[in-house]
Amino acid sequence: MTKKELAERINVDPKTLKNWETSKPELIRLIRLGLATEEHINATKEYVDSVESEINRDR
């Protein structure tokens, strides 16, 4: 994810994000970690949904 995309995703100006990278690096790390976790959760949900569909189809 680019810095511009990250700024859009968390609804802040790219300049604000740049300032945070310098003044609040831990905040940026936590935001990125949270977004990565969200992506994993969504991927897992999609997998579970597909498995459930297969199970239901075979019944």
Beta strands, then each sheet from edge to edge (+ up, - down):
end
